[in-house]
Amino acid sequence: MSKFMALTGTVALFSTLTFAWSISGVVQSDKGEPLSDVKISSFNYAGVETTSIEGGKFSLAYEQTANNGIQAIQTAVTFKNNVITIANIKAQTITVSVMDALGKVAFSRTQHYVNETLSFDLNKTTAKGAKYLRINVDGNRSTYQLGKVVTLLKDDGPLPAIMFAKEGYQNTTYNMTKFTETNVNVTMKAGGTEPSSSSSKKVEQSSSSEKPVASSSSKIEEIIDCSGKAYQSGNHNMSVTVDGKKRTFIMHVPSAYKGDKPVPLVVDYHPVMGSGSNQLNGTTYKAQTDPEGVISLYPDGTKSADSRKMGPGWNVGPCCSDDDDVKFSREMIAAVEEKVCIDKKRVYATGFSMGGGMSNHVACFMSDVYAAVAPAGMDLNTTNSAKCNPERPISIIMFRGTSDPVCKYQGGDSGYGDGLNFLGAERNFQFWAQKNGCEGSPSKNSNGCQEYSKCKDGTKVVLCTKQGGGHEQGDGKIGWPFLKQFTLP
């Protein structure tokens, strides 16, 4: 009897996807006592928070419905006699990958400008024991499990990392292994983690050997030729090689981009345990920049060789990657400028959580590339701030919540043994005011944010504080109008 597995109808990949996860259980002390009033949140999903109740019970859930902006089409995916057939595909680029039970790619094939039925005969490849099928159409991905039935898996975002915090107890992290988990038992050790002494010390201003090399865009007035730089709208998976390692990112091209004039570029960094695709779905900036034809990039971080450190993340000091993410960012931006028509004087950085830490970081070491930055949910730490020596004053708008349980508003040790000791929102604000040579005292602007407006070279330093706010993405409705008013000198 031949094997035959099929999935027919409208494949969710091409229309609307609902991505969700949930976790419930009990949190207790190391003595077995149930703990109430434990603050529970996610490192890599914004605004997902709860508190344990009597008996230590808790429940946390997340749901996101995203429209990929691609017209739904009728298609069929079949797997018969080790041959994959995908019918009725219309795409600029399609990549089909087959993986074994461990998730290792055994076969992969990419084809361009497809408007037909595709077949892939695994009998003619080295692929053995096909368990998963991944189809990527113009940057939109779906993964199927091949068994007695073909099942569409929920892989639009990374598995959540959940944080448990309570005064008098050590912070505890729980990494989910499935998208739905129940009856989870979490144990917190008594004691807590005191902020290290460095968190209360004045930040030293020192010179740095990591001072960036000035780009030609900040030194030479140049005419930008857009000829040949029209590009298909959609999400495009791309890569560059940095220090011999392949680094990946998504280039999002909105339908308003025509390639007939230079447009701004926004680089949006994801949180720890996240991904570029996850940040693309979670950012608040794309809705603001798309109508203006702005290109946006969503890079993927990497993991540290130290398994005790969470990842993927960014190398912002003692955590959480071993790679040169500043060099990666430079190479990524340069590669994109070859493909689409970018105004090199209007390149901006934003990001959430550790992505906010990274956008603080690049303000220190890439002020010759980024005209302004907008971090959210994380500050500089005592390690990278001590080396921070930007080539020029750079405008920055920061978004922070006073009740953020992940990156505390007041700063101090992260509590996770990762070496991160944060300046805190107010000290980060003052740090950048000092770096930019701001004069006078901050005042409230029209958005209710604190603002230093009298800074060198017309730069501004802004802190938007949400009273009672948690670990949240920045507000693109405020952030984008701020960013786009600045250009490189």
N, C-alpha and C positions, 0 to 999 in steps of 0.2 A: 504494500500500500504506500503510495507516495504521500509525502507531507504536503499539506496545503493550509496556509494560514492567510487570511485576508482581512483588510480593514477598508470598508467602503464608505462613501458618503463625503461630507465636507470635512476635510481634515482641519483640526483646530489651529494648526500652524498658520494657515492662510487667512484666518479671520479673527475671532476673538478668543483670547485665552483667559481662563480664570486660574490664578495661582494662589494656593492657600496652604497654611500649615497650622497645627495646633498642638499644644502640650498641656497636660494637666497632671496633678499628683500632689505630693505632700513634701514640705520642707521641714527638717527637724535639726536639732542640735546633735553634736557628737555623743551626747548622753541619752539620745533617744527622745528628747522632749520636743513636741511640735512647736514650731515658731510662727507666730503671727506677725503682721506688720513688716514682713520682709519685702523690700523693694525688688521687683523682678522686671527685667527689661532685656532687650536684645541688642547685642553689639552691632549687628549688621542689617537691622531693619528699623527704620526711623519711627518714632512715636508709638512703639508697641510696648506698653508698660502695664503692670498690675501690682497688687499687693496681696500677700498671703492673708487668709482670714483665720478665724478660730479653728484650731486643730491642725494648723499649718497647711491647709488646703489652698491650692492655687490653680488657676486656669488661664492660659494665654493663647490667643489666636490671632492670625493675620490672614487677610484675603485681599487680593488685588486683581482687578479685571483690566486687561490692557488690550487695546485695539492696535494691531500692527499696521493698520493703514493699507493693507493689501486686499484687493477684492477677492472674496471667497470664490473658489472654483471647485468643481466636482472632480474628485480624484480617487484612485484606488491604489493601495499598497499591498502587494502579494509576495509570498515567499513559498516557492514550490520547487522541489528537487534542487535545493541550494541555489536557486536563481531568484534574485530580487527584481520585481517589476514595479515601476512607478508610472502610472498612467496620467495623461492630461496635465502635464507640468508646463507652466509658462513662467520663465524666470530669467533674470539677467545672469545669475550665477547660482548653481546648485552644487552642493557637496554632499555626497553620500558616504557614510562611514559605518563599518561593521565592527562590533567589539565583542570580545569574549566575556566570560562570566566575571572576570576581574576588572572589566572596563578597559582593557588594553585594546587599542585599535589594531585590528588585523588586516583591514582593507579600507582604502579610502580613494575616492575618485571625484574630481571636480570637473564640471562642464559649464560652458558659458553660452548665453543666448539660446536657451532651450525652449522649444515650443512643440513638444512631442511626448511620446512614451519612451521611458528609459528602462533598459534591462542590464543587470550586472550578474554575470555568471561566476559565482564564488568557486565553482569546481575548477576554474582556470586560474585560481589564485592560491595563496598559502593560507587563506582564512579558514580556520577550523573552529568548530563549536560555536557558531554564531548565536549570541544570546541577546544582543542589543543592536538596533538599527537607528542611526541618527541621520536626520535629513536637515540640511541647512539651506534655506532658500532666501537669497538676498539678505543675509544677516539674521533671519528669523529661524529659530531652531526648534525641532521637536525630536524626542527620543522615544522609541518603541521597544518594548520587551517582547522577544519572540519565544513563545511557549505554546501551550495548547490553544491559546488565543493570542492575538496581537494586541498589546495594551499600550496606550499612550501614557507615558510617564510625565510627571510634573517636574520638569527640570528648568523652569524659567528663572529660577533664582537659587542661590546656594542654601544649603541646610543652615538653619539658624544656630547661633551661639547665644545661650541665655545666661544672663548674669543675675546673681542673687546677692543682695547687699543689706546688711543690718548692723546698726551700731553695736559694738561689743563682740562682733563676729568677723572672721576673715571672709573677704569676698570670695565667692565660689562661682565657677563657670561650668555650665553643662552644655556639651555639644550634641545636638540632636543628630541621630543617625537615620531617622525616617521623618517624613513630613507630617505624620500623625503619631503621637506618642501619648499613652495614658498610663496611669498608676506609676508615675515616675517618682522615685524617692531620692531627694536631694539632702545631703548632710552638710551642715556648716560647722566649722570648728570655732570654738570660742577664742577670743583674744583680740581679733581685729589687727589691722596694720596701721601703725603710726606713720604719718608723713615723715620722710627723711629730712634731716636738718637742712639739706640743700634747698628745700622748698620755701624756707623762710629767709634765705639769704638774698641779698641784692644780686641781681643778675650781672655778671661781669661782662663788660664790653671788651672783646679782644679781637685782634686781627685774625684772619683765617687764611689758611693755605687753600681753602676751597672756594676762594673768590672766583666768580665766573669769568670766562673769556667773553669779551664783548662781541655781540653779533653785528654783522654788517648793517642789519636793519635799524640799529640804533645809532649808527654813525654816518651812513651814507644815504642821501636822498635819492630814491630810485623810482623809475616809472615801472609800474607793474603791468606786464603783458598778459592778458587773460586768454589769448588765442589758444584753442585746443584744450581748454580746461572746463568745458561743459562736462557734467557727470550725472549719471543716473541717480535719481533720488532713492532713498532707502537706507538701510543699515548694512554697511560693508565690513566684513571681517578682514583685517589687515595685520601685517606684522613687519617688524624690523629686526635686524640682528645686531645685538649690542654685546660686546665682549664675548663673541662666539655663541651667544645664547639667543634663541628666538623669543622675542617679546611681542605679545599680541595686544590688539586694541580694536575697537569698533569706530568706524567713521560714519557719523550720521549726516546724511545730506537731505535737507528738507526740500519739498517740492518748490518752494519759493526761490531756491538757488538756480540761477540760469547760466552762470559762468561767464557773464558779460561784463562784470565789474568785480573789483576786489571786495571781499566780505570779511567780517570779523571771524575769529576762531575761538571757541571755548573748550578748554580741557577740563573734564569733570571726573575727579578721582573718587573711587569707591571706598567704603569702609572696610575694616579688617574682616576677614572671612567672607568678603563680598567678591564681586566681579564687575567687569565693565558692563555686561548686559543687565545685571541687577541695578546698577546705578542709572543706566539709561531709562529703565522703567520707573525708578524712584525719584529722579531729580525733579525739581520744580522749575528749572531754568529752560528746558527744551520748549515748553509751551510758550515761553516769552520770546525765545530766539528764533524758532522755526518760521514765524510769519515774516521775519526780516531776512530770511535766506541765510542765516548764520550757520556755518559748519560747526558741529560739536564732536568731540572725541571722548571715548570712554575706555581708558587703558586698563589692562589687567595687571594687578600686583603679583608678587611671587612669595613663596614660602621661605622661611629661614631654615638653615640646616639644623638649627636648634629646635628639636621637636617640642620643647616646652613652650615655645613662643607660638602664638596664634598666627595664622596666615590663611590665605594670601593677604599681604599687607604691603606697606611702604617702608623704605629705609629712611626713617626720620630721626635716627640717632641709635639708641640701644635696642630698638624694636622696629619692624618685625620682618624685615627682609635683608638678605645679604647682598642684593644687587644694587648697582648704581642707578637709582631711579631718576636722578637729575639728568644723567647722560641719556637714559632711555627717553625721557621727555623731550630732550633736544632732538634726538634722532627721529622720534615719532613726528614731531612738528615739521621738521625739515622734509620728511618723506611725504607728508600730506601737502605741503606747499608745492611739491612737484606735480601733484595730481589735480588739485583744485585751486581756484584763484583766491588767495588769502591776502588780506591787508596785513603785512607783517608788523605794522605799528598798532594793530588792534587785536592782540592775542591775549586771552584772559584765562585765569585758572579759578576753579571752584572745587568743592568737594565736601563730603559729609563724614563725620566721625574721624577715623584715621585718614580719610581723604581730605578732611578739613585740616588735619595735622600736616598732610603733604602739601596743601595749597599755602599754608603758612611757611612751610619749608622752602618751597620754590620761590617765594617772595624774597627769601634770604639769598638764594644761590642762582636765580634765573631772572633777576630784575632787568637784564638786558633783553629778555625775550617777552616776558609778561608785562603788559601795561598796567594791570591791576589784578587783585585777587579777592576772592570772597569765600573764606573758610566758614564751616559750620560744625559745631559739636566737638571741637578740639582746638587746643592752643599749641604754641611752641612748648618744648620741654627744656629742662635746664641744660641738656647736652647740646642740642642744635642751636639754642638761643645764644650760647656762649661763643659759637663759631659764626654766628650770623653777621655778615658784613656785606649788605647789598651794594651793588655798584652805583646805585642812584636811589633817591627817595621813590617809594612805590605806594600807591594808594591801596587801601585795604578796608573792607567792610566785613565784620565778624558777627556771626549769629550764635547766641548762646542762651541756654535755659538755666534759670537759677536752681532748678531741682533735677538737673541732669545727673543720673546715678552712675553713668559710665565715665564721663570726663567731668569731674566736679567743678562747679562754677568757681569755687574758692581755690582750686588747684591742689597741688600736693601729689603724693605718690599714688599711682594708679591702683595699687592694692593687689596686683596680679603677678608680682615678682618678675616683671618684664623690663625693669630698669627705667620705666617712663615716670618722670616726675614733672608734672605740668606747672606752668606759670600761673594758671588760673585766668579767668576772663578779664578781670580788671588789670592785672599785671601785664597780660598780653597786650591789652589796649594801651597802657602806658609805655610798654616796650616799643611798640611801633610809633607812638607819638614822639618818643625820644629819637628813634632812628630817622624819622622823617623831619626832624628839626621843627616840630610844631610849637607854636607860641600860644600863650594864654591858657585859658581853661576851656574844657569841652562844654558845648551847649547842646540843647536838644534840637534836632532838626525836624523837618515836617513829618517824618515817619515815627517820631518819638524816640529816636536813637541818639545816643551820645555821639558828638562829632567834634573832632578837631579840624577846623577849616582853614586855619592859618599855618600851613606847613610849606616846606621848601618846594619850589618848582610847581606850585599849584596843586600839590597832592592833598589828600584828605585821609583821615583815620577815623573809622566809625565802628561803634559797638552797639549792636541791636540786642537788647536783653529782653527775654520773655519771662516775666514774673511767673513762677510756678511751672515754667516750661521744662520739658524733659530732654531726652536725647533725640534731636529732631533735625531734619533737613533744613537748609537755609531757605529763605523766602525769595524765590526768583522774581517776584513782582517788585521787590525792593532792590534785590541784588543786581539784576540786569541793568536797570536804568542807572544805577551807580557805576557799574563797571564800564559801560559803553561811553561814558563822558570823558574817559581818559585814553590818551594815546602815548606811545613811546615818544620821547623827544626827538 
